[in-house]
């Protein structure tokens, strides 16, 4: 299974458009891994998780062919994860001319709020939408099994994290979420995960609810290992970063410095275009 991170930032990205903090100003000067588009990933070139507003640029930067995507799965409806206007460019041939071979339906999966946000026209041939329920698995193109689990995030909709399975390997995409709800932790007991990507929006800030900081990531990692969901061979990745988390109490942390800290606890740090194969 090939997992590529297209974007790794939180809702405002890094550098945030109007921000003049030290993190954003240094990112503009330094570039490279300090630049983070809104978060989304592509799996095996055909499955997207989330459709952020930066996807045009971030997919080109990553060399990812979004025109080949057959399935899009949404964590929730917030506009940094669900750019409804841009999704509709797939709907009509004037925006998306297709070859005969590529004239397949693109399938969208998400909660009811996502469905209302995108609001597909009736009898549309190019795209369809399936409402998904927590803990009910489904299979997408390429025999990829997807299982939505409940996240701890927004209170007005069911937000999801996902287990993605293929060829005996499992990947857990775990943002946007605070520490996982008890019902999700219970579901994960006895299910071994090869690679776990955890929300780290707060970075060096203390944060356990709605999002997590790195301290909460360490706590959750230990909980998952203790219950047998992971072990020392599991790849752990910190992901989904806000600029605010890199300047706790005015102390500036560069991406390189945070990577060194995270590495000491057995975490990789996601960056735009990063590829992980399991």
C-alpha positions in Angstrom: 0.0 0.0 0.0 1.4 3.3 -1.1 0.4 6.3 1.1 1.3 9.8 -0.1 0.7 13.0 2.0 -0.5 15.8 -0.3 -0.9 18.3 2.4 0.0 18.3 6.1 -1.3 21.6 7.6 -4.3 22.5 9.6 -7.2 24.7 8.4 -5.1 27.9 7.9 -2.1 26.1 6.3 1.5 27.2 6.9 2.3 30.0 6.3 -1.2 31.2 7.1 -2.3 33.7 4.5 -2.5 36.8 6.7 -0.3 35.8 9.6 2.9 37.5 10.6 4.0 35.2 13.4 7.6 33.9 13.4 6.5 30.5 12.1 4.7 31.8 9.1 7.4 34.5 8.3 10.2 31.9 8.5 8.2 29.5 6.4 7.9 32.1 3.6 11.6 32.6 3.6 12.8 29.0 4.2 10.2 27.1 2.1 10.7 23.3 1.8 9.2 21.3 4.6 8.1 24.5 6.4 5.4 25.0 3.8 2.2 22.9 4.6 -0.9 22.8 2.5 -4.3 21.8 3.9 -4.3 18.1 4.8 -5.2 15.2 2.5 -3.7 11.9 1.3 -3.8 9.7 -1.7 -3.6 5.9 -1.4 -2.4 3.7 -4.3 -3.1 6.5 -6.7 -6.9 5.9 -6.7 -8.3 6.7 -3.2 -8.3 10.1 -1.7 -9.0 10.9 1.9 -10.4 14.4 2.0 -10.4 17.0 -0.7 -8.8 20.2 0.6 -8.9 23.6 -1.1 -5.1 23.3 -1.9 -5.4 20.0 -3.7 -4.7 21.5 -7.2 -1.3 22.8 -6.1 -0.4 20.1 -3.6 -1.2 17.3 -6.1 1.1 18.8 -8.7 3.8 19.3 -6.2 3.5 15.6 -5.2 3.2 14.4 -8.8 -0.1 12.8 -7.9 -2.6 12.3 -10.7 -5.9 13.3 -9.2 -7.6 12.8 -12.5 -7.2 9.0 -11.9 -8.9 9.0 -8.5 -12.0 6.7 -8.4 -13.0 7.1 -4.7 -13.0 10.1 -2.3 -13.6 9.5 1.4 -14.3 12.4 3.7 -13.4 12.7 7.4 -15.9 15.5 7.9 -17.5 18.6 6.3 -15.1 21.4 7.4 -14.0 23.3 4.4 -10.3 22.5 4.8 -11.3 18.9 4.3 -14.2 19.2 1.9 -13.9 21.9 -0.9 -17.4 21.3 -2.4 -17.0 23.8 -5.2 -13.8 22.3 -6.5 -15.2 18.8 -6.3 -18.0 19.8 -8.7 -15.4 20.3 -11.5 -15.5 16.5 -11.8 -19.3 16.6 -12.5 -19.4 18.2 -16.0 -17.5 17.3 -19.1 -16.8 21.0 -19.8 -14.4 20.9 -16.8 -13.4 17.2 -17.0 -13.2 15.7 -20.4 -12.7 11.9 -20.1 -11.4 9.2 -22.4 -13.7 6.2 -23.0 -11.5 4.1 -20.7 -11.6 6.8 -18.0 -15.3 7.5 -18.2 -16.0 5.8 -14.8 -18.1 7.2 -12.0 -16.2 8.8 -9.1 -17.6 7.6 -5.8 -17.8 9.9 -2.8 -18.2 8.6 0.8 -19.0 10.6 3.9 -21.5 11.6 6.6 -24.8 13.3 6.0 -23.4 16.8 6.6 -20.8 16.2 3.9 -23.5 15.0 1.5 -25.5 18.2 2.1 -22.4 20.3 1.7 -21.5 18.8 -1.7 -25.2 18.6 -2.8 -24.8 16.5 -6.0 -27.5 17.1 -8.6 -29.9 14.2 -9.1 -29.2 11.5 -11.7 -25.6 12.7 -12.1 -23.6 10.0 -14.1 -20.1 11.2 -13.3 -20.3 11.1 -9.5 -22.3 9.5 -6.8 -22.4 9.8 -3.0 -22.8 7.1 -0.3 -23.5 8.0 3.3 -21.3 5.9 5.6 -21.9 4.8 9.2 -19.3 4.2 12.0 -17.8 0.8 12.2 -19.4 -0.4 8.9 -16.7 -1.3 6.4 -16.9 -0.9 2.6 -14.7 -1.8 -0.3 -13.5 0.6 -3.0 -11.6 0.3 -6.3 -8.4 -1.8 -6.0 -9.9 -4.1 -3.3 -9.2 -1.5 -0.7 -11.3 -2.0 2.5 -12.2 1.2 4.4 -13.7 1.2 7.9 -14.9 4.5 9.4 -14.3 4.9 13.2 -15.7 7.7 15.3 -13.4 10.7 15.9 -13.5 13.1 18.8 -13.9 16.4 17.0 -17.0 18.4 16.0 -20.2 18.1 18.1 -22.7 18.7 15.3 -21.7 15.9 12.9 -20.2 12.4 13.0 -16.6 12.9 12.2 -14.5 9.9 11.1 -11.0 8.5 11.2 -10.4 5.5 8.9 -8.8 2.1 8.9 -7.6 1.4 5.3 -6.7 -2.3 4.5 -5.1 -3.9 1.5 -3.1 -7.1 0.9 -3.0 -7.9 4.6 -1.7 -4.4 5.7 -3.6 -1.8 7.7 -3.2 1.9 7.9 -5.1 4.1 10.4 -5.6 7.7 9.4 -6.4 9.5 12.7 -7.2 13.1 12.2 -9.1 15.4 12.9 -9.5 14.0 16.4 -8.6 14.4 20.0 -7.9 11.3 22.1 -10.0 8.6 20.5 -13.4 8.0 22.0 -13.8 4.9 24.2 -16.0 3.2 21.6 -13.3 3.6 19.0 -10.6 2.3 21.3 -12.7 -0.7 22.1 -13.2 -1.4 18.4 -9.5 -1.3 17.8 -8.7 -3.8 20.5 -7.3 -7.0 18.8 -6.9 -5.3 15.4 -3.2 -4.8 14.6 -2.3 -1.7 12.6 0.9 -1.5 10.6 1.0 2.3 10.2 -0.8 4.9 12.4 -1.1 8.6 11.4 -2.2 10.8 14.4 -3.5 14.3 14.6 -0.9 16.7 15.9 -2.5 20.1 15.3 -1.3 21.5 18.7 2.3 20.4 18.1 4.0 21.5 21.3 0.9 22.8 23.0 -1.1 20.7 25.4 -4.2 19.6 23.5 -6.3 16.4 23.9 -9.8 17.4 22.8 -11.0 18.1 19.2 -7.3 17.9 18.1 -4.1 16.7 19.7 -0.7 18.0 20.5 2.4 15.8 20.5 2.1 15.1 24.2 -1.3 13.6 23.5 0.1 11.7 20.5 2.6 10.0 22.8 -0.1 9.2 25.3 -2.4 7.7 22.6 0.6 5.7 21.1 1.2 4.1 24.5 -2.5 3.3 24.9 -2.6 1.6 21.5 0.5 -0.4 22.2 -0.8 -1.5 25.6 -4.0 -2.8 24.1 -2.3 -4.7 21.3 -3.4 -2.4 18.4 0.3 -1.5 17.8 3.8 -2.6 18.7 7.3 -1.4 18.2 7.1 -2.4 14.5 4.1 -0.1 13.9 5.0 3.1 12.0 3.7 6.1 13.9 3.3 9.5 12.1 2.5 12.9 13.6 0.3 14.8 11.1 -1.9 17.9 10.6 -0.1 20.9 12.0 -1.1 24.4 13.0 1.5 27.2 13.0 0.4 28.1 16.6 1.7 24.8 17.9 5.3 25.6 16.8 5.5 28.7 19.0 4.3 27.7 22.5 4.9 30.6 24.9 6.8 32.4 22.3 9.4 29.6 21.9 10.0 28.9 18.1 10.3 25.3 16.9 11.4 24.6 13.3 10.2 21.6 11.5 13.7 20.1 11.7 13.8 20.6 15.5 10.3 19.1 15.9 11.4 16.1 13.8 14.3 15.5 16.1 12.0 15.6 19.2 9.4 13.4 17.6 12.0 10.9 16.4 13.1 10.4 20.0 9.6 9.0 20.8 9.4 6.8 17.7 7.4 9.2 15.5 7.9 10.3 11.9 6.7 13.8 11.1 4.6 14.1 8.0 5.5 16.7 5.3 3.9 17.6 2.0 4.7 15.0 -0.7 5.9 12.4 1.8 5.5 8.8 0.8 5.1 5.8 3.1 4.8 2.2 1.9 3.6 -0.6 4.0 
